[in-house]
């Protein structure tokens, strides 16, 4: 606090009284709340009749990984310079900002946590930029036109639902940050004496919301729009340009929002984005650094609550489908016949509007939407934390334990609706029981040997029943998708970028199941050309003369193929 630091009251009185005092906020560790904070408060109120700070930010203590105080003699902490050298200062900074320390709680420092920030936050952000850059170069190769960002595109009606969603999600994030930083809680600060003041600085809620934007960008938007961004969706150059504009705007907004938290990587990405941002920066006072730009503001016209709700429902169902696949250890490359989604009418309508995305992501041919749980033998089951309930019921716990298995489905439904139930005259409330939906094991498989075999996954809003029974007629589709995946990995391994055109060739090494591989590939050339920007061709004697970039033997199911990338 600037009592003596500016030599007050002997000089600088106007500066001191003209806005420097009281301070907007003060920040220190939890161990100073009874020392420095208290002393400043006493001095301010005694001398000036006002507390010397309007807002108070308190951080917790950083302890060693073993929970003890960090000590030079014990050497129970990693060298900070080594941590920064290994993982970068941005990772260390974000690890601490997004830790319990910001909530005035203790943190057991773990270098593994800093490393995790790199893999889960910084690398995905960097890879998002790199993907954008590659597709901008590919756009020029395909169209002959340089891609540059167009700020006016946001005023148009978006035709793609994922464009609308990611931009709406961005606005929700910006509004959330505005509200949290403006102040959403009451702090006990005397200013003036005896008056409560509403203050802000809820820093600990901001970073998780920023990180959610990165997750939505990398794991949902880019993943679901690769074909559009690559110009492979068959919708024309204007659609590709709209997708690239959307991705550019999200990246530009994200680096500005993240700049205070990760200053170095955001500055680097901003510098690389600048060639595409000329129109965005035309009115900027100083565009030399991302840190000279204002924090991004909310664009009200981009909000779309309906689309956000629909995509949220889609994400829920896709996550449940992934869980069901993982339970049976079935790769998403393996096509499945059908999936049943059981939910309320609104949830089902939202899923139906995005049905194509669900089918493609989960690799299922048919999607069945219904609200009828009884048709699929879904049952309610009561689960109890007996040690906790035992303390409450004491001698009556055995009575309840014996009676619970006898409760009917109707009684359990009433409990879900009302939040309470009488069991042998003893009232239980919603905190005593947890009601789960289950698919009994004897009901998972159809009596018909050719019927569905369901694997279930549940959430509060939906039930997913994935038919995991093998269907031979879908195997060829699975083989084709697997081939695409393996060739994409080979292109990456060979150091190729999307603009590199190469010959992709195959030959059969072993075919014990006598798969009609030539016919299978020939009838799916559109898939290979769309996904790989070229056909997959037999490796003939005439084709062997080209310079080989990479050649590998790959097992695709029981089929063994030689796959080859060669210069064109």
Buried (B, 14 or more C-beta within 10 A) or exposed (E): BBBEEBEBEEEBEEEBEEEBBBBEEBBBBBEBEEEBBEEBBEBBBEEBEBBBBBBBBBBBBBBBBEEEEBEEEEEBBBEEEEBBEBBBBBBBBBBBBBBBBBBBEEBBBBBEBBBBBBEEBBBBBBEBBBBBBBBBBBBEEBEEEEBBBBBEBBEEEBEBBBBBBBBBBBBBBBBBBEEBBEBEEEBEBBBEEEEEBEBBBBBBBBBEBBBBBBEBBBEBBBEBBBBBBBBBBEBEEEBBBBBBBBBBBBBBBBBBBBBEBBBBBBBBBBEBBBEBBEEBBEEEEEBEEBEEBEEBEBBEEBBBEEBBBBBBBBBBBBBBBBBBBEEEEBEBBBBBBBBBBBBEEEBBEBBBBBBEBBBEBBBBBEBBBBEEBEEBBBBBBBEBEEEEBBEEBEEBBEBBBEEBEEBEEEBBEBBBEEEEBEBEEBEBEEEBBEEEBBBEEEBBBEEEEEEBBBBBBBBEBBBBBBBBBEEEEBBBBBBBBBBBBBBEEBBEEEEBEBBBEBBBBBBBEEEEEEBEBEEBBEEBBEBBEBBBBBBBBEBEEEBEEBEBBBBBEBEBEEBBBBBBBBEE
